[in-house]
């Protein structure tokens, strides 16, 4: 299916993660569709991704940005405006489950909010004139943690809950401009970060097996490619009448009846 993303300027935050991370996978999928990926992230890995894409003849831009600093976000928006003048889609993807729980300092909790939620607001705020110009749309990457809790991660849970609130608020706020706002809900996805986390656990392999067997559809984790495919479909005109939605890509992990689990 041609999603009509060729030549579209799509900004993806937190997309200079390790190869195979959700943000990096979204960027590669955008490039494959002929879109123009703009990576906004603090990791210098982004310079390599920019070069790699450009060497393939793909128009791409990396804007090194600490997304916990709204001043740097404002500067990043100006850089994007100077080069492209418009944004067809903004994908707020940055997210770090940083374990800022009830025993964390107030400063650590506030930092978690700044990175995982305030950055979404700042990106939308400073990019909005360009999104309006293109009649583009906004897609926020959320987490099941906001719906289910996890334990020991108050900052991340609060942030992702706020992201869902912002998604619906912006759908209302921007409806008169024809701008859509949606969110993707991610549960258990096999990323490099997830792999690294499992390896830190003493009983990691057993923990992984217990998680996987609780995913109703095919008893497997969601792939980053499946998440990227859903993102691209949602920002495309194929989803032109979808706004204010939380789209869960998780094999039924969060919502389906527990009776599906036979063990």
VENVEN-V701784 format. One record per pair of residues at least 6 apart in sequence whose C-alpha atoms are under 7 Angstrom apart, sorted by the first residue. I is the first residue (numbers start at 1). J is the second residue. D is the distance in whole Angstrom. If there is no record, write none. Layout:
i:I j:J d:D
i:I j:J d:D
This chain:
i:3 j:233 d:7
i:3 j:236 d:6
i:3 j:238 d:7
i:4 j:236 d:7
i:5 j:33 d:6
i:5 j:34 d:6
i:5 j:35 d:5
i:5 j:236 d:7
i:6 j:33 d:6
i:6 j:34 d:4
i:6 j:35 d:5
i:7 j:34 d:6
i:7 j:35 d:5
i:7 j:36 d:6
i:8 j:35 d:5
i:8 j:36 d:6
i:8 j:88 d:6
i:9 j:35 d:6
i:9 j:36 d:5
i:9 j:37 d:6
i:9 j:87 d:5
i:9 j:88 d:5
i:9 j:89 d:7
i:10 j:36 d:6
i:10 j:37 d:5
i:10 j:38 d:6
i:10 j:87 d:6
i:10 j:88 d:6
i:10 j:89 d:5
i:10 j:90 d:6
i:11 j:37 d:6
i:11 j:38 d:5
i:11 j:39 d:6
i:11 j:89 d:6
i:11 j:90 d:5
i:11 j:91 d:6
i:12 j:23 d:7
i:12 j:38 d:6
i:12 j:39 d:5
i:12 j:40 d:6
i:12 j:90 d:6
i:12 j:91 d:5
i:12 j:92 d:6
i:12 j:93 d:6
i:13 j:39 d:6
i:13 j:40 d:5
i:13 j:41 d:6
i:13 j:91 d:7
i:13 j:92 d:5
i:13 j:93 d:5
i:13 j:94 d:5
i:14 j:23 d:6
i:14 j:40 d:6
i:14 j:41 d:5
i:14 j:93 d:6
i:14 j:94 d:4
i:15 j:23 d:4
i:15 j:24 d:5
i:15 j:39 d:6
i:15 j:40 d:7
i:15 j:41 d:6
i:16 j:23 d:7
i:16 j:24 d:6
i:16 j:39 d:7
i:16 j:41 d:6
i:16 j:43 d:6
i:16 j:45 d:6
i:16 j:46 d:5
i:17 j:23 d:7
i:17 j:24 d:6
i:18 j:192 d:7
i:20 j:191 d:6
i:20 j:192 d:7
i:21 j:191 d:5
i:21 j:192 d:6
i:21 j:224 d:7
i:22 j:224 d:5
i:23 j:93 d:6
i:25 j:224 d:6
i:25 j:225 d:6
i:25 j:228 d:6
i:26 j:228 d:5
i:27 j:37 d:6
i:29 j:228 d:7
i:30 j:37 d:6
i:31 j:37 d:7
i:31 j:58 d:7
i:36 j:59 d:6
i:36 j:60 d:5
i:37 j:60 d:5
i:37 j:61 d:7
i:38 j:60 d:6
i:38 j:61 d:5
i:38 j:62 d:6
i:39 j:46 d:7
i:39 j:61 d:6
i:39 j:62 d:5
i:39 j:63 d:6
i:40 j:62 d:6
i:40 j:63 d:5
i:40 j:64 d:6
i:40 j:65 d:6
i:41 j:63 d:7
i:41 j:64 d:5
i:41 j:65 d:5
i:41 j:66 d:6
i:41 j:67 d:7
i:42 j:64 d:5
i:42 j:65 d:5
i:42 j:66 d:5
i:46 j:62 d:6
i:47 j:62 d:6
i:50 j:60 d:6
i:50 j:61 d:6
i:50 j:62 d:6
i:53 j:60 d:6
i:54 j:60 d:6
i:63 j:76 d:6
i:65 j:72 d:6
i:65 j:73 d:7
i:65 j:76 d:7
i:66 j:72 d:6
i:67 j:73 d:6
i:67 j:115 d:6
i:67 j:119 d:6
i:68 j:114 d:5
i:68 j:115 d:4
i:68 j:119 d:6
i:70 j:119 d:7
i:70 j:122 d:6
i:73 j:122 d:7
i:73 j:123 d:6
i:74 j:126 d:6
i:77 j:126 d:6
i:77 j:127 d:6
i:85 j:130 d:6
i:86 j:130 d:4
i:86 j:131 d:6
i:86 j:133 d:6
i:86 j:134 d:6
i:87 j:130 d:5
i:87 j:131 d:5
i:87 j:134 d:6
i:87 j:136 d:6
i:88 j:131 d:6
i:88 j:134 d:6
i:88 j:135 d:7
i:88 j:136 d:4
i:88 j:137 d:7
i:89 j:131 d:7
i:89 j:136 d:5
i:89 j:137 d:5
i:89 j:138 d:6
i:89 j:235 d:6
i:90 j:137 d:6
i:90 j:138 d:5
i:90 j:139 d:6
i:91 j:138 d:6
i:91 j:139 d:5
i:91 j:140 d:6
i:92 j:120 d:6
i:92 j:139 d:6
i:92 j:140 d:5
i:92 j:141 d:6
i:93 j:140 d:6
i:93 j:141 d:5
i:94 j:116 d:7
i:95 j:116 d:5
i:96 j:116 d:7
i:97 j:153 d:7
i:97 j:156 d:6
i:98 j:153 d:7
i:98 j:156 d:7
i:99 j:152 d:6
i:99 j:153 d:4
i:100 j:108 d:6
i:100 j:109 d:6
i:100 j:152 d:7
i:100 j:153 d:5
i:100 j:154 d:6
i:100 j:155 d:5
i:101 j:152 d:4
i:101 j:153 d:4
i:101 j:154 d:5
i:101 j:155 d:7
i:102 j:152 d:7
i:102 j:154 d:7
i:109 j:155 d:5
i:112 j:155 d:5
i:112 j:156 d:6
i:113 j:155 d:6
i:113 j:159 d:5
i:116 j:156 d:7
i:116 j:159 d:6
i:117 j:159 d:5
i:117 j:160 d:7
i:117 j:162 d:7
i:117 j:163 d:6
i:131 j:137 d:7
i:132 j:177 d:7
i:135 j:178 d:6
i:135 j:179 d:6
i:136 j:179 d:6
i:137 j:179 d:5
i:137 j:180 d:5
i:137 j:181 d:6
i:137 j:235 d:7
i:138 j:180 d:6
i:138 j:181 d:5
i:138 j:182 d:6
i:139 j:181 d:6
i:139 j:182 d:5
i:139 j:183 d:5
i:139 j:235 d:7
i:140 j:167 d:7
i:140 j:182 d:6
i:140 j:183 d:4
i:140 j:184 d:6
i:141 j:183 d:6
i:141 j:184 d:5
i:141 j:185 d:7
i:142 j:160 d:6
i:142 j:163 d:7
i:142 j:183 d:6
i:142 j:184 d:6
i:142 j:185 d:5
i:142 j:186 d:6
i:143 j:160 d:6
i:143 j:185 d:5
i:143 j:186 d:5
i:143 j:187 d:6
i:144 j:185 d:6
i:144 j:186 d:6
i:144 j:187 d:5
i:145 j:157 d:6
i:146 j:157 d:5
i:146 j:158 d:7
i:146 j:160 d:5
i:146 j:161 d:5
i:149 j:157 d:7
i:164 j:183 d:7
i:167 j:181 d:6
i:167 j:182 d:6
i:167 j:183 d:6
i:167 j:244 d:6
i:168 j:244 d:5
i:170 j:181 d:6
i:171 j:180 d:6
i:171 j:181 d:5
i:171 j:243 d:6
i:171 j:244 d:5
i:180 j:243 d:5
i:181 j:243 d:5
i:181 j:244 d:5
i:182 j:243 d:5
i:182 j:244 d:5
i:182 j:245 d:5
i:182 j:246 d:6
i:183 j:245 d:6
i:183 j:246 d:5
i:183 j:247 d:6
i:184 j:246 d:6
i:184 j:247 d:5
i:184 j:248 d:6
i:185 j:246 d:6
i:185 j:247 d:6
i:185 j:248 d:4
i:185 j:249 d:6
i:186 j:248 d:6
i:186 j:249 d:6
i:186 j:250 d:6
i:187 j:250 d:5
i:188 j:221 d:6
i:188 j:222 d:6
i:188 j:250 d:7
i:189 j:221 d:5
i:189 j:222 d:5
i:189 j:223 d:6
i:189 j:224 d:7
i:190 j:221 d:6
i:190 j:222 d:6
i:190 j:223 d:6
i:190 j:224 d:7
i:191 j:224 d:7
i:198 j:204 d:5
i:212 j:219 d:5
i:212 j:220 d:5
i:212 j:221 d:6
i:213 j:219 d:5
i:214 j:253 d:7
i:214 j:261 d:6
i:215 j:251 d:6
i:215 j:252 d:6
i:215 j:253 d:5
i:216 j:251 d:6
i:216 j:252 d:6
i:216 j:253 d:6
i:216 j:260 d:6
i:216 j:261 d:7
i:217 j:251 d:5
i:217 j:252 d:6
i:222 j:250 d:6
i:222 j:251 d:7
i:227 j:249 d:7
i:233 j:239 d:7
